Amino acid sequence: MINIFQYTKGDRAIWGIVGLLALISFLPVYSASSNLAYLYNNDGNTLPFLLRHLAHLILGFIVLYAVHRIPYNYFGGLSIIGLPIIVFLLVITLSQGTTIGGANASRWIRLPFVGLSFQTSTLAGVVLMTYVARYLARIKDKEVSFKETLLLLWGPVFIVLGLILPANFSTTAIFFVMVVMLVFVGGYPLKYLGVILGAGLLFLTLFVLTAKAFPGIFPNRVDTWISRVENFADKEDTEADYQIEKAKIAIASGGITGLGPGKSVQKNFLPQSSSDFIYAVIVEEFGLIGGLTLMAIYLFLLFRIVVVAHKAPSVFTKLLVIGVGFPIIFRAMINMAVAVELFPVTGQNLPLISSGGTSIWMTCLALGMILSVSAKREVPAKEEEEENPLDVLSETI
């Protein structure tokens, strides 16, 4: 154990939480994959799905370890390089996206030579939040015009989110809320922020009206969003949302202590039992105790993220930790809220628990950045604040 800590730096509590969540994930993923095993393999063998999940976690920990060794002052420059790359990938994804498991959404692109699918919007969120943190740190305590921020701050935000929106409304909404939260924390003028909120609402309205007027452009997507909200609002229509009803049955069946590992019944009926609705399977098998314990682990992770942000040596690192850390907790809470019908169906995974490589890898990427900040607290803040971002960029290249 001592040798391990010699190579892993940063907040040990976060390392422990990541390892604990990874270990916890094996039982529900293995159990919930039985439905997929019968659907796609016709033999009920869940071992390939478990091995695939293990491979995703191993690669995620490699990403986590590699990123946490990178000096945190490089992340700002890397976000400048990554932003145009992300825009390019999102355009490719939107025009040539791959349908996964019958889902009608252009969210994935197939990586050449390796045969893996990658959801570009999750990487885009991490890069975008890093870029916003860097920009806010640069304008901290400076007088800036709305025109300047509109071009340098909100231009990239609306371009990235606009490319994600047609295929993934929930992810777009989450990152827009997170950006607004981050700029508020970063001291962005409230009078400008009000204008941006109005512009975002106007853009969304125009998008919905355009999609309804020309349904061939974005087939079924807007109708899906509207139907999910209507189903959530209509509590009396028990037939409206099959997934929510099965999730509620699973949670009710779990009781206080659950049915036991692997004994979930509703996993055979939930379409996304190993990803979007894995929390319902967890509560069915481990009961209210298991569900609340998992929630407490995420809340403890939130606490450690706040601690790291509080101890961070500069404005950029504080905003960086908040910007890439809070979306992880936000997604977890939304996933749980959907399972208990406190929120409309969104398609958000449970970080580090649900199956799916991209979600695991990007969560590990974000946590690696947080660990880098916590591990490099001894770097003088003055050194980083005086460092020109263009010098960081050139040094990174």
N, C-alpha and C positions, 0 to 999 in steps of 0.2 A: 504493500500500500504506500509506503514511503517513496518507493521508486516512481509510482504513478504520479504522486503530487510533485515530484521533481520536474515532470514534463508538462503538467497541467497547471496553468496559472489562473489567477482571477478568483472570483467569488465561489468558494467551495460549496455553498448552499445551492447555487444555481447548477453546478455540476451534479450535485446529488439529486436535485429535482429532475433534471433531464434523464439521468440514469434510472430513477424510480419510475417515471412516466413510460420510458421505453420498456422496462420490465413488465409493468402493469399491462401494456398494450398487447402482449402476446396472447393472453387468455381470451379476451374478447374478440380479437382478430381471428384467432384460430377457431373459436366457436362460431362467430358470425359468418365465416367464409363457407360454411356448409351449404348455404343456399346457392352461392356462386359455383361451388363445386358440382352441384347437380345440374345447374343451368348450362354451364360451359364445358365441363368435363364429362358429365353424364355418369360419373362413377362415385361421387360423393367424397373423393379424396381431398381433404383440406390441407394436406402437407405442402403441396406446391405453393399455396397461398401464404402459408406460414413462412416458408423459406424465402419467398419473394419479399415479405415484410421484413424479415431479418436482413436481407440484402439491402433494402432501402434504409434501414436503421444504421447498418454498418457504414454505408456511404454517407449518411447524414452525420455520423460521428466523425468521419474523416473530414468533412466540410467544417464541422464545428471546431475540431482541433486545429486545422490549417488556418482558419480565419482568426481564431483567438490568439494566434502567434503573430499576426500582422499588427504593426503599430497603428493605433487608432487614428493618428493624424493623416494616414494615407486614405482613409475612407472617403473624405470629402473630394479629393482629386479623382478617386476611382468612380465616384458618382457622376462626375462630369463626363468621363469616358463612357460610362455605362448607359447614360441617358439616351444618346442617339442610337446605340445598339439596341436598347429596349424598344424604342420607337420602331425601328426596322423589324424586330422580331414580332411586335404586335401587329404590324401591317401584314406580315407574312401569315401570322396566325389567323387574322381576320379573313384573309382571302383564301387561305388553303388549309384551314384548321381541320383537325381530325376528329371524327365522332368516336367517342369512347363508350363502350357498353350500351350503344343505342341512344345515347344522350344527344339531343338535337342542339348542340352548341359548339361553336368554333372556338374552343378554349385551349386546345392542345395542338402542338406540332410534333411531328415524328422526327426524332434525332437520327441523322444518317449514320450508317455503319453499326450503330449499337442497338437499333430496334426498340428504343425506349420512346415513350411519349412524354412531353414536357409542357406544363401549363405556364405560359409566359407571364400571365397576369400576376402571379405570386412573386416572381422575381422583380417584376416592374414595381410592385409596391415597396419592396425593400429599397431599391435604387431610388425611387421617388422620395421616400421619407428621408433618406440620407441626404439627397440633394436639397430638400427643403430645410433640413437642420443646418446644413452648411451655409445656405443663403441667409437664414435668419441670424446666424452667428455673425455674419459679416456686417449686417445692417444694425446690429444691436447698438442702442444708444446713439444712432445716427438719424438725421432727418432725411427721409426718403419720400419721393413723390409717388402718387398712385400710378402714374404712367410708367415709372421705372419698375415698380414691383409687378405691374401687369405684364410686362414683357419678360422679365427675368425670373419671376417667381410663379405667377399664375399661368403664364403661357405654357411652360412644360407640364404643369399640373393638369390643365384642361386638355392638352394634347394626349397625354398618357391615359387619363381617365376616359377621354372620348373614344379612344381606340379599344378600351376594355369594355365599355358600356354595352355595345351591341350584343355581346355574347354572355356577359356576366354582370348583371345589374347589382347583385348583392355585394360582390367584391368592389365594384365602383363606389357604391354607397359607403361601404366601410372605410375605404381609403380616403374618400372625400371628408368624412367625419373626422378621421384621424389627422388629416392635413389641417383642417379647421382648428381642431384641438391643439395641434402643435404650434400653429402660428399665433394662437391666442396665448399659449404659455410663453412663446417667444417674444411677446410684447408687440406684436403687429398692431398698428392703429385700428381701433374698433370701427371707426367711420369707414375705413377701406374694407374691412371685413364684412360689414353689412352689405356693401355693394356686391362683393363676391358671392355672398349667399344668395342674393337676389338674382345674380347672373347665372348661378348654378341651377336654381329652380327654373328659370326661364329656359335654359338650355335643355333641361330634362323634359320640360313641357313640349318644346318644339320637337324634340326627338320622338316622344311618344306620338304626337300628332302626325309627324311624318311617317312613322312606321305603320300607323293605322291607315293613313291615306294610301301608302304604297306598301302593302303587305309582302310583296315579293322581294323587297330589299332585305328585310330581317324576318324571315318566316317564323311565325309562332312565338317569337320571344316576348314581345309586348303582351300578347294575349296570355302567355304563361304567367308573367308578373301580375297582371290584373286579376287573373283567376286565383292566384295564391293569396292575394290580399283580400279578395272577396270571400274566399273560403275561410280565411282566418276571422273575418268580421262576422260571418254568418255562423254563429255557434249552434243554431238549431239544425243545420244541414249536416247530419252525421255521415252522409255518404259522399260529401264533397271532396274530402281529402283523405284518400286511402292510407297514405303514409302516416299522417298524424294520428288517425284512429288506431292503427296497429301499434304505434309508439306508445300511445296512452294505455292500451291494453297491456303492453309489456311492462310498463312502469307500475300499473296497478297490480299486476300479477306478482311483482317482485316483493311487495310488502316491506317489512323492516329488514329482514336478513337475506332475502333473495331465494331463488330456487336452487342455487348452487352452480358452480362453474360448468359450462357446457350444456346446461339444462334449459336454456331459453327455448321457448316455443315460437315466439313471434319473429325470431330471426329468419324463419322459413318463409315469412310473408312480407317482411320489410324489404323493399327493392334495394335500398342502400344500407343494409344492416351492418356492413363492415366499415362504412365511411360516414355518411351524413347522419345516420341514426344509430351509431354505435353506442351512444350514451343510453338510449333506451334499452339496448341489450345488456349493458353493464348493470343498470338498475334492476332489470328483471333477474339477472343471475346473482347479483351481490346485494340487492335490496337498497333501501334508503340509506343504510350505513355506507355502502360502497359508493353510492352517488354523491353523498355529502363529503365523504373522504376525498374523492377525486376533485370536487369543487374546492375543498380546502387547500389541496396541493397547488391548484392554479392561483388561488388567492395568495398563498405564501410566495409563489413565484412573482406575483405582482409586487408584493412587499419587498422582495429582494431587488427587483428592478428599480423601485423607488429609492432604495438605499444606495444602489450603485449610482443612480442619477444624482442623488444628493451629494455624494462624495466625489463626483466627477470633477476634474480639475479645470474645466473651461466651459464656456457657454455652448460651444459646438458639441462637446461630449455629453453634456447634460441633455441637450435636445436630441442628440443621436440616440441615446439610450431610451428616452421616452418615445421617440418616433418609431423605432423598430421593435420596441418591447411591448408597448401597449396594444398594438394590433393582435399580438399572439393571445393575450388575455381576452380581448374583445371578441375575437373569433371563437374562443372556447366558451364564453358566456352565451354568445348567440347560438352556438350549436346546442347547448344545454337548454336554452330557452325555447328553441324550436321543438325539442323533444317533448317538453311539457306544455306546449301550445301557449307559450307566452309571447311568441314571435312567429311571423309567417315563415313558411319554408324558404330557406335561403340557399341551401347547397353548400354550406360551410362545413369543413371537416373539424374534428376535434384534434388540436395540435399535438403531435407526437403519440397520439393514441390511434387515430383512424388509419386505415390502410391508404396507400397512395404515396408514391415517391416524392413528387414535387412539393407537397405540403410539408413532409418531413424534412427534406433538404433545405427549403427556404426558412423553415423555423429554426433549424440548426445554424443557418447562415446568420440570421438575426441574433440568435443567442451567442454565437461566436463573436459578433461585433460588441455585444454587451460585455462579454467576458474579457475582450481585449481592453475595453475601457477600465474595467475593474482591476485588471492585471497591471496596467501601466499607470496607475495613480501616482507613482513616484516621479513621472516625467513632469517637470515644472510647467505650470499653466502658462507662465509668461512666454516660454519658448514656443508653445503652440500658437498663442494668440498673436505673436509678432510674425509668425510664419506666413508668407504670402501664399494664398491658395494656388496661384499659378506656379510657384516653386514646388509645391506639393505635387501638382499635376505633372510637371516635367520630371520630377524625381521618380514618380510612380511609373511613368512611361519608360 
